[in-house]
Amino acid sequence: MAEAPSFNRPVPPATRKKFAVPPVKIACLSCRASRTRCNGENPCQSCASRDRPCVYKPSRRGGPRTRKKPRPTVEEDHYQTSATSQDPIAGVPPNPMSVANYIDPGAGLKNLMDPQQNDSDLLFDSLFINGTSMATEPQVIQQPQPMVRTYTSDNSILNAYYIFIHPYFPILPPPRTPLVPDELVPLYQNIPRDVDEPSSPVALAIAAILALIPCPQDSNFLIEESVLFRRKYAQFLAQSAFESIEVESEKPESALEPRKALDDSDDDLTRDPFHADVPVELESVIALDLLSVYEYSQRGNLKKMRSRASAALMTAMNMSLHLHTDEEDRFSEARRRTWWMTYICICQSSIVSNVHPTFEVFASSFTAKVPTIRTDPEAWPIFIKSQQAILTATQFVIELNKAMKSGADMKPIYQRMTELEVILEPLVNNAETWVRDCPLAQPVDSYETVVAHALRCIAKIKVNSARIKVHRYCAFFDLPVFSTKHCDLKPMSGKEKDLPDLRLWTACHGTCGNSPTSSTGQPGKSTSPTLSMRSTPASDGHQPPVAQTPIFPFSSHQSTKICFKSALNIAEAFDALPYPNTSAQMCEPPCYLGIGSNIIAPRTMPSFACCAMQCAYVLLSVYEKTQAMYPAWNGDAEILIKNLLGRLQQGLLSILATLENYATSFEALGGMRDQIRDKVYSSLVFDT
């Protein structure tokens, strides 16, 4: 029979298992962060071995909780233990664990109500201090903050130029290599970092325009703080670009030894070019042209727009860029594009300012060759000719207003109107034959197919806008529609003095129909207008001494019809303008600023936004005329009127969408957008 084990012999001490010692009540911050066990000393064993600071911080969960019952004293604990072990069961070894512990749930496990484990801090640390899911600090929800797009190199800026600017303002040669997706790096307002600013004027000017475009990560790009951050950063870059131009034109001798400054000619710039096919000396002209558009579309500063464009023109002519040359090298295309885009800018500054240009538009000395696009050789000539057409029409409006105000002889004005119609009608008809075969989201490549398409769209917009300028007075007598002044459109004053204009408009509708035009209605065959005048009754029924309406070479019906058709052409051409493609791959339009972004990529360089206002003016004027002539719809007229109003509404919605897209980046165009939006969404407009 086997010998029964002796319960009285000494039992060797059991080996302590890992983590058998309870966790300390307060662990140091370093151990909490690294999720290692802390022994509670100062410094603790873990920090001492790693040579790191050991700092303790009281718990933020309130510390140990107040116990409901006081802990028993040593004597009471001994008494209870003795009482439960007075009558031991035979054959059962004495054990400090009571019998009740064997029959409770979780028999043999440590009681969770042990005083040592009743501390919630201690309990939490024992469970999670070594777990991977422990969160020692509460998570802070990051609020969206303003950001602006930046680029880390000249190559990334150049790539972004071809994405956002080149389709609408092709002042640089075609790209030498295929484009890559946009490489912007957001700069956060509250997280400052070092930014490698570009050094060349053209890179700074491009970066200034790009900074206005929201980042795809910015979910609150429309809030005032975000808009202000982009505005300030863009202006900083624009000012840096202008200062860089001044710095590059400086001579060290002028500051150190002025008497030697005239001894030598100006030194050539020795820095690396921004574009491999553009000589360094052209970069200042290109930067000034870009800044000219920036001043108009972002800051609304027409004076600075003209100043930048004039400086670019003077610098370009000093380089003889306007003269024809048979020299052909890898810089030839860059010289041609720089000159003709400078020509476009100086013309545009006169158009939007409604002033005479400071140079001869058709000067015989402007003999430089026109740039070329391999896939569409006619795109550049058409684009340049359209700019000349709208500038000429603007000069006609200036002379017309001056003659009407001074009461001068109108015969030269009528004759000029007829001449301009003969010029503009073929240009408009030709633009209507263009076939759109380019996807709206096609990326820019070396063939520049999308650039040619954009130039043709802009040309179509400008020639139709020029035709509206010529006929607008006869069609609507320049009656104001908008509450504020835009381009050469008068604002509504809301005063009684506008009523005579309304009466003259009504009289013009009645008398211009008898103008001596040919029976075919073609303006080119119109005879010279007569100078007979017809009296217009005053509002009180009395005959004024002098209130006469001139007889135009076109009837009001003819001019209104011409303006209406041109306005629809403008709206259609704006819809056909391509979108910037940030992915550098074909996609369905419209393109967005990035993956996951809901911001449609904004078109840029909207120096011809006044054409949108001309279009909207005509559409709204035709609507008001329709409402005045047909206050009550009935019979067959109802179908025709609804069809007409539908086309008017669609045209206005297209213009509104265009200005909304532009205003995403360019703040100055927000005023135009608001004017159109107020009219379109007014309860009095298009309520059918």
C-alpha positions in Angstrom: 0.0 0.0 0.0 1.4 3.2 -0.9 2.4 5.5 1.8 0.1 8.4 2.3 1.6 11.8 1.7 2.5 13.8 4.7 0.8 17.2 4.8 3.0 18.4 7.6 6.3 18.4 5.6 7.5 21.8 4.3 6.4 22.8 0.8 9.0 24.4 -1.3 8.1 27.9 -2.4 6.4 28.1 -5.8 8.1 29.9 -8.6 6.6 33.3 -9.2 4.9 33.5 -12.6 5.3 36.5 -14.9 3.1 39.5 -13.9 2.2 37.7 -10.6 3.1 41.0 -8.8 0.1 43.3 -9.1 0.6 46.4 -11.3 1.5 49.6 -9.6 -1.2 52.2 -9.1 0.5 54.9 -11.2 2.7 54.2 -14.2 5.1 56.7 -15.6 4.1 58.5 -18.8 6.9 56.8 -20.8 5.8 53.4 -19.9 2.2 54.3 -20.7 3.2 55.6 -24.1 5.4 52.6 -25.0 2.9 50.2 -23.4 5.5 48.5 -21.2 5.1 47.4 -17.5 6.2 50.0 -14.9 7.5 49.1 -11.5 6.4 52.4 -10.0 9.9 53.6 -8.9 11.5 56.9 -9.8 13.1 56.3 -12.1 11.4 53.1 -13.0 13.4 50.1 -14.2 12.2 50.5 -17.8 13.2 54.2 -18.1 16.5 53.6 -16.3 17.5 50.8 -18.7 16.5 53.0 -21.7 18.1 56.2 -20.3 14.9 58.2 -20.8 13.1 60.7 -18.5 10.7 59.2 -16.0 7.8 61.4 -15.2 4.6 60.5 -13.3 1.3 62.2 -13.8 -1.8 61.7 -11.7 -4.7 59.8 -13.3 -7.3 61.9 -15.0 -10.0 59.3 -14.2 -10.5 60.4 -10.7 -8.0 58.2 -8.8 -9.1 55.4 -6.4 -12.8 55.2 -5.6 -14.3 55.5 -2.1 -15.1 52.1 -0.7 -18.5 51.4 0.8 -17.2 49.2 3.6 -14.1 49.7 5.7 -11.4 47.1 5.3 -11.4 44.6 8.1 -8.6 44.8 10.7 -6.0 42.2 11.2 -7.7 40.8 14.3 -11.1 40.6 12.6 -9.6 38.9 9.6 -7.8 36.4 11.9 -11.0 35.7 13.8 -13.0 35.0 10.6 -10.3 32.6 9.4 -10.2 30.8 12.7 -14.0 30.4 12.8 -14.2 28.8 9.4 -11.4 26.3 10.1 -12.5 25.1 13.6 -13.7 21.7 12.4 -11.5 20.5 9.5 -12.8 17.6 7.4 -10.8 14.5 7.9 -8.5 13.6 5.2 -8.6 17.1 3.7 -5.4 19.1 4.1 -5.6 22.4 5.8 -5.7 25.2 3.2 -6.0 29.0 3.6 -8.8 29.0 1.0 -12.2 28.5 2.5 -14.8 25.9 1.5 -17.1 28.6 0.3 -14.6 29.5 -2.4 -15.0 26.1 -3.9 -18.7 26.4 -4.5 -18.9 30.0 -5.6 -18.9 30.8 -9.4 -15.3 30.8 -10.7 -14.1 28.4 -8.0 -10.4 28.6 -7.5 -10.0 31.9 -9.3 -9.0 35.1 -7.6 -12.0 37.1 -6.4 -12.4 40.3 -8.4 -13.7 42.0 -5.2 -10.3 41.6 -3.7 -9.5 45.0 -2.2 -6.4 45.2 -4.2 -8.4 44.9 -7.4 -11.2 47.2 -6.5 -9.4 50.2 -7.8 -10.7 51.0 -11.4 -7.4 52.6 -12.4 -5.5 49.5 -11.3 -8.0 47.2 -13.0 -7.8 49.2 -16.3 -4.0 49.2 -16.3 -3.8 45.5 -15.5 -6.0 44.7 -18.5 -4.7 47.0 -21.1 -1.2 48.2 -20.2 0.3 45.4 -22.2 -2.4 45.2 -24.9 -2.1 46.6 -28.4 -5.4 48.3 -28.2 -4.6 50.5 -25.2 -5.3 54.2 -25.7 -3.3 56.2 -23.1 -4.5 59.6 -24.4 -8.0 60.6 -25.5 -8.3 60.9 -29.3 -8.6 64.5 -30.5 -10.8 65.0 -33.5 -8.8 67.2 -35.9 -10.9 70.1 -37.2 -10.5 71.0 -40.9 -8.0 73.8 -41.3 -7.2 76.2 -44.2 -4.7 74.9 -46.7 -3.1 76.1 -49.9 -1.5 74.2 -52.8 2.3 74.3 -53.1 4.8 72.5 -55.3 8.3 71.3 -54.4 10.1 71.8 -57.7 10.0 73.8 -60.9 9.2 70.6 -62.7 6.1 70.1 -60.7 5.1 73.7 -61.2 5.6 73.3 -65.0 3.5 70.1 -65.0 0.7 71.9 -63.1 0.9 74.8 -65.6 0.2 72.4 -68.5 -2.7 71.0 -66.5 -4.5 74.2 -65.4 -3.2 77.1 -67.5 -1.9 76.0 -70.8 -5.2 75.0 -72.5 -6.5 78.6 -72.0 -3.3 80.6 -72.1 -0.7 78.8 -74.2 2.2 81.2 -73.7 4.8 78.4 -73.4 5.7 75.8 -76.1 4.1 72.4 -76.1 5.2 70.0 -73.3 8.4 68.1 -74.1 7.3 65.0 -72.1 4.0 63.4 -71.2 2.3 65.0 -68.2 2.0 63.2 -64.8 -0.8 63.5 -62.3 -0.8 66.8 -60.3 2.0 66.8 -57.7 0.7 69.4 -55.2 1.7 69.4 -51.6 -0.8 71.1 -49.2 0.5 73.8 -46.9 -1.6 74.0 -43.8 -2.1 77.3 -42.1 -1.6 75.9 -38.6 1.3 73.6 -39.4 4.1 75.8 -40.7 6.8 74.2 -42.7 9.7 75.3 -44.9 8.6 75.9 -48.5 11.1 76.0 -51.3 9.9 79.0 -53.2 10.7 79.1 -56.9 13.3 81.7 -57.9 12.4 82.6 -61.4 9.7 85.2 -62.1 7.6 82.9 -64.4 7.6 80.1 -61.8 6.5 82.5 -59.1 3.7 83.9 -61.3 2.5 80.5 -62.2 2.6 79.4 -58.6 0.5 82.5 -57.6 -2.3 81.5 -60.0 -2.1 77.8 -58.9 -2.3 78.8 -55.2 -5.8 80.2 -55.9 -7.1 76.7 -56.8 -8.4 74.8 -53.8 -6.6 71.6 -52.6 -8.6 68.4 -53.3 -8.3 67.5 -49.6 -9.9 70.8 -48.5 -13.5 70.0 -47.6 -14.2 73.6 -46.4 -12.6 75.5 -49.2 -15.4 78.0 -49.4 -15.3 79.2 -45.8 -13.9 82.7 -45.3 -10.8 81.6 -43.5 -9.8 79.2 -46.3 -10.4 81.8 -49.0 -8.4 84.4 -47.1 -5.5 82.0 -46.7 -5.3 81.2 -50.4 -5.7 84.9 -51.3 -2.8 86.0 -49.0 -0.5 83.3 -50.1 -1.2 83.9 -53.8 -0.6 87.6 -53.4 2.6 86.9 -51.6 3.8 84.9 -54.6 2.5 87.4 -57.1 4.4 90.2 -55.4 7.5 88.0 -55.2 7.3 87.4 -58.9 7.1 91.1 -59.7 10.0 91.9 -57.3 12.0 89.1 -58.9 11.6 90.8 -62.3 12.9 94.0 -60.8 15.9 92.2 -59.2 16.9 90.5 -62.4 17.0 93.9 -64.2 19.3 95.3 -61.6 23.0 95.8 -62.1 25.4 95.5 -59.1 27.4 98.4 -60.4 24.4 100.7 -60.1 24.6 100.3 -56.3 28.3 100.0 -55.8 29.9 102.1 -58.5 27.3 104.0 -60.6 30.0 105.6 -62.7 31.0 102.2 -64.1 27.4 101.1 -64.7 27.2 102.6 -68.2 30.6 101.2 -69.2 29.3 97.7 -70.0 26.1 96.5 -71.6 23.5 94.7 -69.5 24.8 91.3 -68.4 22.9 88.2 -69.6 21.2 86.1 -67.0 23.1 83.0 -66.1 20.6 81.0 -64.1 18.9 77.9 -65.4 15.8 78.4 -67.5 12.4 77.4 -66.2 11.6 75.7 -69.5 14.2 74.1 -71.7 12.7 75.6 -74.9 12.2 79.2 -73.5 15.2 81.5 -73.2 15.7 83.1 -69.8 15.3 86.6 -71.0 11.7 85.9 -72.1 10.6 84.8 -68.6 10.0 88.3 -67.4 7.6 89.1 -70.3 5.8 85.8 -69.7 5.5 86.5 -65.9 4.1 90.0 -66.6 1.5 88.6 -68.9 0.4 86.0 -66.3 0.3 88.7 -63.6 -1.9 90.9 -65.9 -4.6 88.2 -65.9 -4.1 87.6 -62.2 -4.7 91.2 -61.4 -8.0 91.2 -63.4 -9.5 87.9 -62.5 -8.4 87.6 -58.8 -8.0 91.1 -57.6 -10.2 93.1 -60.0 -7.5 95.7 -60.4 -7.9 97.0 -63.9 -5.2 99.7 -63.4 -2.6 97.1 -62.5 -3.8 94.8 -65.2 -3.1 97.5 -67.8 0.2 98.3 -66.1 1.5 94.7 -66.2 0.4 94.3 -69.8 2.0 97.5 -70.9 5.2 96.6 -69.2 5.2 93.2 -71.0 4.5 94.9 -74.3 7.3 97.4 -73.9 9.8 94.7 -72.9 8.8 92.4 -75.7 9.1 95.2 -78.3 12.5 96.1 -76.9 13.5 92.5 -77.7 12.1 92.9 -81.2 9.7 90.0 -80.6 7.1 91.8 -82.8 9.3 91.7 -85.9 9.5 89.1 -88.5 12.6 87.0 -88.7 13.7 84.0 -90.7 15.9 82.7 -87.9 14.7 79.3 -86.8 16.0 77.6 -83.7 14.5 75.7 -80.8 13.5 79.1 -79.2 11.5 80.4 -82.2 8.1 79.0 -81.1 8.6 80.5 -77.6 9.3 83.9 -79.1 6.2 83.8 -81.2 4.0 82.7 -78.4 5.4 85.2 -76.0 4.8 88.1 -78.5 1.3 87.1 -79.5 0.1 86.3 -76.0 1.5 89.7 -75.0 -0.5 91.2 -77.8 -3.6 89.4 -76.6 -3.1 90.7 -73.0 -2.6 94.3 -74.0 -5.7 94.2 -76.2 -7.7 92.5 -73.4 -6.7 95.1 -70.9 -8.2 97.8 -73.1 -11.4 95.7 -73.7 -12.3 95.1 -70.1 -11.4 98.7 -69.2 -13.4 100.1 -72.0 -10.7 102.4 -73.1 -8.7 103.1 -76.2 -5.5 101.0 -76.5 -2.2 102.6 -75.9 -0.8 101.3 -79.2 -1.9 100.8 -82.8 -3.7 97.5 -83.0 -3.1 97.0 -86.7 0.4 98.4 -86.8 2.3 97.4 -89.9 5.4 96.7 -87.8 3.7 93.8 -86.1 5.1 91.2 -88.5 6.1 88.4 -86.2 5.1 84.9 -87.4 2.0 83.4 -85.8 2.5 80.3 -83.6 1.5 77.0 -84.8 -0.3 73.9 -83.5 0.5 70.8 -85.5 -3.0 69.3 -85.3 -4.8 72.6 -86.2 -2.7 75.2 -88.0 -5.6 77.6 -88.2 -6.3 77.8 -84.5 -3.8 80.5 -83.7 -4.7 82.8 -86.6 -8.5 82.5 -85.7 -7.7 83.2 -82.1 -5.7 86.4 -82.9 -8.3 87.6 -85.4 -11.1 87.2 -82.9 -9.2 89.4 -80.4 -8.8 92.1 -83.0 -12.5 91.9 -83.7 -13.7 92.3 -80.2 -11.3 95.2 -79.6 -12.6 97.0 -82.7 -16.2 96.5 -81.5 -15.2 97.9 -78.1 -13.8 101.0 -79.7 -17.1 101.4 -81.6 -19.0 101.3 -78.3 -16.8 104.0 -76.9 -17.3 106.2 -79.9 -21.1 105.6 -79.9 -21.4 106.5 -76.3 -19.4 109.6 -76.8 -21.5 110.7 -79.8 -24.8 110.0 -78.0 -23.7 112.0 -75.0 -22.4 115.0 -76.9 -25.1 115.0 -79.5 -22.5 114.8 -82.3 -23.1 113.8 -85.9 -24.2 110.2 -85.9 -23.6 109.5 -89.6 -20.0 108.2 -89.1 -21.3 105.9 -86.3 -24.0 104.4 -88.5 -21.5 103.9 -91.3 -19.0 102.2 -89.0 -21.8 100.0 -87.6 -22.6 98.7 -91.1 -18.9 98.2 -91.9 -18.3 96.2 -88.7 -21.3 93.9 -89.4 -19.9 93.2 -92.8 -16.6 92.1 -91.1 -18.2 90.2 -88.1 -20.9 88.2 -89.9 -18.5 86.0 -91.9 -16.5 85.4 -88.7 -19.5 84.3 -86.8 -20.8 82.1 -89.6 -17.5 80.5 -89.9 -17.3 79.8 -86.2 -20.7 78.0 -86.3 -19.2 75.4 -88.8 -16.5 74.3 -86.4 -17.0 70.7 -85.4 -16.2 69.7 -81.8 -14.2 66.5 -82.0 -12.1 66.9 -78.8 -13.2 65.4 -75.5 -13.6 67.9 -72.7 -11.3 66.0 -70.4 -8.5 65.2 -72.8 -5.1 65.9 -71.2 -2.6 68.3 -72.8 0.1 66.6 -74.9 2.7 67.6 -77.4 0.1 67.7 -80.2 -2.0 70.2 -78.3 -5.3 69.0 -79.7 -7.1 70.2 -76.5 -5.3 73.6 -76.8 -6.5 74.1 -80.4 -10.0 73.2 -79.3 -9.9 75.7 -76.4 -8.6 78.5 -78.7 -11.4 77.9 -81.2 -14.0 78.0 -78.3 -12.5 81.3 -77.0 -12.5 82.7 -80.5 -16.1 81.8 -81.0 -17.0 83.5 -77.7 -15.2 86.7 -78.7 -16.5 87.2 -82.2 -20.1 86.7 -81.0 -19.5 89.0 -78.1 -18.1 91.6 -80.6 -21.3 91.3 -82.7 -23.4 91.9 -79.6 -21.4 95.0 -78.8 -22.2 96.4 -82.3 -25.9 95.6 -82.1 -26.6 96.0 -78.4 -27.6 99.6 -78.5 -30.0 99.3 -81.4 -31.5 96.1 -79.9 -32.0 97.2 -76.3 -30.9 100.8 -76.2 -28.4 99.8 -73.4 -31.2 99.6 -70.9 -29.6 98.4 -67.6 -30.2 94.9 -66.3 -27.7 94.4 -63.6 -27.5 96.2 -60.3 -23.8 96.9 -60.5 -21.5 97.9 -63.4 -19.8 95.2 -65.3 -17.5 95.8 -68.3 -19.3 98.4 -70.5 -22.8 97.6 -69.2 -24.6 100.3 -67.3 -25.9 99.5 -63.8 -29.5 100.0 -62.7 -29.9 103.2 -60.7 -33.4 102.7 -59.6 -34.2 106.4 -60.2 -36.6 108.2 -62.4 -33.9 109.2 -64.8 -33.8 105.8 -66.4 -37.4 106.2 -67.7 -36.5 108.4 -70.7 -34.2 105.6 -71.8 -37.1 103.2 -71.6 -39.2 105.5 -73.8 -36.4 105.9 -76.3 -36.1 102.1 -76.4 -39.8 101.8 -77.2 -39.5 104.5 -79.9 -36.5 102.8 -81.3 -38.5 99.6 -81.7 -41.2 101.6 -83.5 -39.0 103.7 -85.8 -36.1 101.5 -86.7 -38.3 99.2 -88.6 -38.5 101.7 -91.4 -34.8 102.0 -91.7 -33.5 102.0 -95.3 -32.2 98.4 -95.4 -32.4 96.2 -98.4 -35.4 93.8 -98.7 -33.1 90.8 -98.2 -32.3 92.0 -94.8 -28.6 91.5 -95.2 -26.7 94.2 -93.4 -24.0 94.2 -96.0 -26.4 95.7 -98.6 -27.8 98.4 -96.3 -27.9 101.9 -97.7 -26.6 104.9 -95.8 -28.9 105.7 -93.0 -30.9 108.8 -93.0 -30.5 111.4 -90.3 -34.2 112.1 -89.8 -35.2 112.1 -86.1 -38.5 111.3 -84.5 -39.9 113.0 -81.5 -40.6 111.0 -78.4 -43.4 111.9 -76.0 -42.6 112.7 -72.4 -44.0 110.8 -69.5 -46.5 113.5 -68.7 -47.9 113.7 -72.2 -46.3 117.0 -73.0 -44.0 117.4 -76.0 -40.4 118.0 -74.9 -38.4 120.6 -76.8 -35.7 118.1 -77.9 -36.2 114.4 -77.4 -35.4 112.6 -80.6 -34.6 109.0 -81.5 -32.0 108.3 -84.2 -32.7 106.0 -87.1 -30.2 103.1 -87.1 -29.1 101.1 -90.1 -30.7 98.0 -88.6 -34.2 97.6 -87.2 -34.6 96.7 -83.5 -36.0 93.4 -84.6 -32.9 92.6 -86.7 -30.4 93.6 -84.0 -32.3 91.8 -81.3 -32.4 88.6 -83.4 -28.6 88.9 -84.1 -27.8 89.5 -80.4 -30.0 86.6 -79.3 -28.3 84.2 -81.7 -24.9 85.3 -80.7 -25.7 85.0 -77.0 -26.8 81.3 -77.5 -23.5 80.7 -79.4 -21.5 82.2 -76.5 -23.3 80.0 -74.0 -22.6 76.9 -76.1 -19.0 77.8 -76.6 -18.5 78.2 -72.8 -20.0 74.8 -72.3 -17.5 73.3 -74.8 -14.4 74.7 -73.0 -12.3 71.8 -71.8 -11.7 71.1 -68.1 -8.2 70.7 -66.5 -7.4 67.1 -66.1 -5.4 66.5 -62.9 -5.0 62.7 -63.5 -3.2 63.1 -66.9 -5.4 60.3 -68.2 -8.6 60.3 -70.2 -11.7 60.5 -68.0 -15.3 61.4 -68.2 -16.1 65.2 -67.8 -16.2 67.1 -65.7 -12.9 66.4 -64.1 -12.4 66.7 -60.4 -9.4 68.1 -58.5 -8.4 64.7 -57.2 -9.4 61.2 -56.1 -12.3 61.5 -53.7 -12.7 65.2 -54.2 -16.1 66.7 -55.1 -14.6 69.9 -56.4 -14.9 70.2 -60.2 -11.5 71.3 -61.5 -11.8 75.1 -62.2 -10.9 76.5 -65.6 -8.4 79.4 -65.3 -7.3 82.6 -67.1 -10.8 84.0 -67.5 -9.7 87.4 -68.9 -12.7 87.2 -71.3 -15.3 86.8 -68.6 -17.0 90.1 -69.8 -18.2 88.0 -72.8 -20.3 86.0 -70.3 -21.9 89.1 -69.0 -22.6 90.3 -72.5 -24.4 87.0 -73.2 -26.4 87.2 -70.0 -27.4 90.8 -70.7 -28.9 89.8 -74.0 -30.7 86.7 -72.6 -32.2 88.7 -69.8 -33.2 91.6 -72.1 -34.9 89.2 -74.5 -36.8 87.7 -71.5 -38.0 91.1 -70.4 -39.0 92.0 -73.9 -41.0 88.8 -74.2 -42.7 89.4 -70.9 -43.6 92.9 -71.9 -45.0 91.9 -75.3 -46.8 88.8 -74.2 -48.1 89.3 -70.6 -50.8 86.7 -71.1 -50.1 83.5 -73.0 -52.8 81.8 -75.1 -53.3 79.8 -78.2 -50.4 78.9 -80.4 -48.2 81.6 -78.9 -48.0 79.8 -75.6 -46.0 76.9 -77.2 -43.6 79.3 -78.9 -43.1 81.4 -75.8 -42.3 78.4 -73.6 -39.8 77.2 -76.2 -38.2 80.6 -76.3 -38.1 80.8 -72.5 -36.6 77.4 -72.3 -33.7 78.4 -74.5 -33.2 81.6 -72.6 -33.1 79.6 -69.3 -30.7 77.0 -70.6 -28.3 79.7 -71.9 -28.4 81.5 -68.5 -27.8 78.3 -66.6 -24.8 77.6 -68.8 -23.3 81.1 -68.1 -24.0 80.7 -64.4 -22.3 77.3 -64.3 -19.3 78.8 -66.1 -19.0 81.7 -63.7 -19.4 79.3 -60.7 -16.5 77.3 -62.0 -14.3 80.3 -62.5 -15.2 81.8 -59.1 -14.0 78.6 -57.4 -10.5 80.1 -57.8 -10.9 83.7 -58.9 -12.6 85.9 -56.4 -13.1 88.9 -58.6 -15.5 86.9 -60.8 -17.7 86.2 -57.8 -19.5 89.5 -58.4 -20.5 88.5 -61.9 -21.6 85.1 -60.7 -23.8 86.6 -58.0 -25.5 88.9 -60.5 -26.4 86.0 -62.8 -27.4 83.8 -59.8 -29.8 86.5 -58.5 -31.5 86.8 -61.8 -31.7 83.1 -62.5 -33.0 82.1 -59.1 -35.4 85.1 -58.8 -39.0 84.1 -58.3 -39.9 86.5 -61.1 -37.8 84.8 -63.7 -38.5 81.6 -65.5 -41.4 80.5 -63.3 -43.0 78.5 -66.0 
